[in-house]
Amino acid sequence: MHYLTISFTHKNTDIKVREKLSFVKEEKRVNFIEKLQEKKCINETIILSTCNRVEIVASASDCEQAIECIFNELSTISNVPQEELQSRADIYEDNGAIHHLFSVAASLDSLVIGETQIVGQLKDAFKFSTDAGYCGQKLSRAMHHMFRCAASVRASTQISQNPISVSSVAVAQAKDLLGSLNGLTAVLVGAGEMSTLAGKHLVTNGVHVIILSRNIERAQKLAEELGELATAEPYSHLMEYINTYKLVFSATGAPTPIITKDMVKEKDFERHWFDIAVPRDIEECDSKGLNIYAVDDLQEVVTKNLSLREDEAKAAFIIVGRSTTEFFKWLQTLSIDPIIKELRDKARVCSENELARAIKKGYIPAEHKESMEKILHSAFNAFLHTPTRNLKEFAEKPESDVLVQSIQQIFDMDEDEVKRINTYKCEYQMENN
């Protein structure tokens, strides 16, 4: 079995294509994963879909076939030619797939290095696939170690100190454009996690925030959380407010734009609208004095962030590399242990059978059976001592897989039984059960 990750991010795919690949709608995600699960070459699937990336993580019996199946299904649901998708995507297999996954969880591959949202997004993606039965033992092991790696990076480096997010970068960009934001009013569309983060940064900068959400109760709850500088207003006032104030921040989970060009009125003052949603909330619009910034337009601020955190990122990558190596060593150990047990079981059964035959034929008196069992037990333990020790040493070496397969064939072992190694459940599964 192999690990496979196909990755579309802000680095290799522009926002227009990422919008088409986005799995905001649960129905779309379910249909896509179920199509993949029908393929014999794909066993488990997790999809991570955020404003900056779409990651398809899978365990596969045949990576080449799995890659072909995934791109074919992606092309079908996105209406993007398969050749274009393949030319854009980064494809990782086995060690590369795990290293990439660990790097993503450690926020080293994020638009904003060190942002803290990604771990929660990965947990949600994992929970979704686990609850739906799309994720089993193979990916569960990887995800458990991934979360542990991310925690180690946060604990051992300062990469997440003073956490930064896409929302905070958007507010920082507004501050760079306008100077002090103190005393200004901003319209905040949405009341989810991204909007909450944007609202907190706006209030910290002395901005009066007007929150609009289709769910007025969530908007009111967020306004209470943000304090006296925030108010919640009915979503029906959206068109009025976006044409009244110069600052708009939008972060909803809508599958199509909620601010369309026909809602925009010409104004005699300059406006800055920040669309931090994918798919985008704001339709492309040419209007005098209106500047619309999507996620990909925040790169300048992000570059400053990266340079400031470069040393911490180097330290974090060392942890990721070490964690990747340790993960595969651990997997190999799991494969060796049941083989050792199987060898000992075979030796014990052979000894018992031969002893029973010897007693039956009168070679050994029946009353000596217990003593002979002890002698035989000591004999096969002594014989297997060196092979057992060597197998455990080989468990940490890359060639152990070949050794395991050879032993399975030589001793005619039940391969399915050998593969039925200790079930290892991640933190989420244990909590869920």
N, C-alpha and C positions, 0 to 999 in steps of 0.2 A: 504494500500500500504506500502511496506517495502523498505528500503535501503539495498543494498547488494554490497560487494566488495570482489573480489577474487584476491589475491595478490601473485605474484611471484617476488622475489627480490634476490639481492646478498646474503641475509641472509639465504634463504631457498632453492635456486635453483642455481646450477652451470651454468657457462657460456654456456656450450654445450647445455643444455636444453633451456636456455633463448634464444639462437640463433634460435632454432626451433619454439619458441613461438613468436618471434619478429614480429611486424607488420610494418616493414619498407615500404613494398609495399602497396600503397593505395588500390589496387585492392583486396589484401588479407584482409585488414581491412574491406572494404565494404562488401565483401562476408560473412565474419564472422558475422558482426553486423546484416546484413539482415537475416541471418539464425536465429539469436537470436530473432529478432523482429517478426519473424513468430510464435514464441511460445506465447501462451496466457498468460503464467505466467510472461513474461518479457515485460515491457512497454517502457523503455528508456535505452539506453546504451551509455557509454563513454569508450573509450580504451586509456590508457596511455601506450606508449611503448618507453622506453629509453634504454640506455646502461646498466642500473642497475636494471630495473624493467619492468614488464608487469602487469598492473592493469586493471581488468574489473570491471567497476562501473555500477550498474544497479538499476532501481526501479522495484520491482517485486510484484506481487499479492500473490505469494506463493514462499517463499525462498527455501524450500526443492526441489521443482520441478525445479526452476530456476538454482540452483546449479548443479543438475543432467544434465540439458540441456547444461549449459555452459561447463562443463567438457567433455561432449560427443562431442561437436563441437570442443573444443580445441584439443582433442585427434585426431580427424579426420584431422584437418589442420596441426598438428605438427608431426603426426606419433609417438607420445609418448603415451604409454598405459595410459588409464584413471586412473587406480589404482595408477600409479606412480605420475601423476599430482595431484591427490587428497592427496597423502601422503606428497607432497612438499608444497602445497599452504597454505597460511593463509587465512581463511574465516571469514569475519566480517559481522554482520547483524545489521541493525538499528543503535542504539547508537554507537556500536562498529565500524560500517562501516563509520559513520560520523567522529568519533574521529580519525580513521586511515587516512581518507582522509585529514582532517585538519592537522594531523601530517606530512603527505607527503608534503603538500603545504608549511608547515613551515620549510621544509628541515630537520626535526628531524628523518626521516626514511631513509635519503640518505646515500650513501656510504661515502660521505664527508658531515658531519654535517655543516649546515650553507651555503651550496652552493646555488647560486641564480638562476641557470638555471631552476630549477624544476617548478617555477611559470609560466614561459614562456611556458614550455612544456605542462603544464596543460591547459593553455589558448588555445594553439594550438589544443589540444585534444578536448576541449570543443567546440571550434569554428567549428571543423570538424563535430562533431555530431550534433551541432545546425543547421549548414548550410544544412546538409543532411537530417534533419528531424528526427534524432534518439534521440534527447534530447528535452524534453518538460519541463513542469512547475516543476515537482518533482525534477529532477536533477538540473535544473536551480537555484532553491532556494538554494540547497546545495552548488553549485559551487560559487554562489554569496557570501554566508557567509564564504566559504572556503578562497576565495581571501581576504576577509576582515580580517579573522583570521590571515592569513599569513602576511598581512600588519601590523597588531597589534604586531605580534611577532618581526618583523623587527624594528618597531618603539620603542618597549618597552625593547628590549634586544640588546646585542651587538653580537648576534650569527652570524650575517652576516657581521660583521665588517671585513675589509680586506678579501673580498670574496674569497673562495676557491672552486675549481672545480676539476673534474677528470683530466682535462688537466693540471691544475697547480700542482696536485699531481704527475702526470707523470713526469713533468719537475723537481719537487723536488726530485723524486726518481733518476732521471738521475744525479742530482747534488750530491746526497748522494753516488752514485756509482763512479763518476768520480772526485769528488771534484769541483773545479771551472770549470764552463762551458765557461768562457770568452775566446773568440778567436776560439772556435770550430765551426764546420759547421754541421747543421742538415737538413735532408730532411723532409719536411712537406708535407704529401700527403692529399689533400682535402683542400677546401676553405670555409667550412661551419662554424657554430658557434663554435664547438669543436676545429677545426683547428685554428680559429682566436684566441681563448683563449690561446691555446698552443703556437702559434706564438708570442703573446704579452709577455708571460712569458719567452720564449726563448730569445727574443730580449732584454728584461730587464736584462737578465743574460749575455748579450754580445755575444750571439750566432748569427752567420751568418745563415740565413734561406733561403733554396731553396724550393720554393712552386711549387708543381705539382698538377694539377687538369685537369680533362677532359674538364672543361670549362676554357679556358685560360684567358678569360676576367675577370672571378671572381678571378683567381689566381693573375692577374696583379693588380686588385683593392685592394686585400688584401696586396700585396707587397707594394703598395703605402701607405696604411694605417699603415703598420708596420715600414716604413721608410727605411733609407739607408742600414740597415743591411739585408734587405730582397730583393730577386729577384724571378721572376716568370719564369719558364722554361716549355717547351712543355711536355705534359704528356708522349709522346713517349720515353722520356729519363729516365723513371722510373727505368727500369732494370739496366741501367748504373749507376745511382746515388746511388741506395741502395747498390751497391757493391763497391762504392767509399768511402763513409763516414760512420763513426762509429755510428752516431745517426740517427734514423728514427722515426718519429711520424706520425701515420696514423689514420685519423678519417673521413671516407667517409660514405655515406649512401648506399653503394653497398650491395646487398643481398648475395653475395658470395665473397670469398677472391679475392683481386686484386693483392696481392703479393703471388705467389704460389711457392712451393718448387723448381720447375724446373727453377725459375728465380734466385735462390741463387747460388753464386759462392764461392768457398773456398777462404778465405783470411787469411793473416798472422797477422792480427790485430783483437782485440776484438771489437765486435759490440753489440749495445744495441738498440733494436727496441721496441717501445711502441705502442701497438695496443689499441687505446681507442675507438674503434667502436664495436657495437653489432648490427647485426652479425659481427664477426671478419673480419678484412681486410687482416690479414696475416695468411696464412696456416701454420699449425704446421710443423716444420722442424727441423731435427737434423743435425746441421752443426757446425763444430769445431769453437769455439770462438763466436758463435752467440747466444745471449740471447734475447728471445722474452717475453715481459711482456704484458699480457692482463689486462683488467679492474680488474679482481678479484685478480691479483697479487700485487696490490698496497695497500693491507690491512695494512701493517706495518706503512706506512706514515699516513694512515687514522686513525689508532688507536691513534697515537700521537695527531692528530687533535681533536679527540673525547675527550681525556683527558684534553686538553687545554680549551675546550668549555663546559665541563661538567656542571659547575654552570649555564651558560647561557641556556643550554638545559633544566635544571630543571625548570628555570623560564619560559621558552617557553612552556613546557608541562602544566604548571599551566594555562597559557593563552589558550592553546588548550582545556583543560578540561572545563574551564569556557565558552569558545565559543561554545563547543558542547552542554552544558546544555542550554545556551541561545537560541541556534538554535531550539531545540525541544520545549522550552517554547514558542517561537515565533510561531512555527507551530501549537501548541495547541491553542494559542490565535486566530489564523486564523480560526480554526474549531469552536470555541465558538461564535465568532461574528455573523456569518450568522445564527446560531441557535437562538440567541437572537432576531435577526431581524425577523426570521420566526415566533417565538412565538408572537411577537408584531403584525405582519401582521395577524396572525390567530385571535388574540383577536380583532383587529380592524374590520376584516371582519365579525366575529360573532356579534359584537355589531351593526354594520350597518345593517346586515340582520334582527336581532331581532327588531331593531328600525323601519325598513321599515314594518315589519309584524305588529307591534303594531299600527302604523299609519293606515295601511290598514284596520285593524279590528276595528278601532275607539277608541282604548284604550288611544291614545295620539293625541291631535289635531295636524294637519300638521304644523300649524304656530309655534309650539314649537320644531320642528325638530332640528333647529340649537342649541338651548339651551340644548336639550337632548344629542346631539352629544358631546357637551363639557363635560357634566356630565359623560357620558359613557367613554369618552377618559380619563378623570381624574381618573375614577374608575379602568380601566384596567392598567393604568400607575402605580397607587398606589399598585394594586395587584401584578404586575410584578416587582416592585422595588426590593424586597428582592431576588426573584429568579435570577434576572439579576445580582445583586451584588454577590451572591454566585457563579453563573456560572463563572463570571470573576475571582473570587478567585480560583476556581477549575481549571482554565485554566493553572495554573502554577504547577499543581499536576499530577503525573503519571496516577492516576485513572480517569483523565478527559476523556480519550478515551471511557471507559466503560460508563461513564455518558452521553456522547454525543450520543452513540448508543442507550442507553435506552430511552432518550428523543425523538430521531427520531422514535423509534417504538411506544412509548406511544402516541405521538401526530400525528402519521401517516404522517410524513413529507416526502416530495419529496427528497429522499436521494441524487439523482443526483444534485438537485438544491442546497442542503446544501453543497455538495462537490465543487460546482462551486464558490469557494472563490476567493477573489481578485487575479487577475493574477499578479505575482511578477516576473518581468524580471530582469535579472542580468545586470551588466554594459555592457557586450559585446553585449547583445541583443539590449539594448537601443541605443548604438552607431551604431549598424548595421542598425537598423530601421531609 
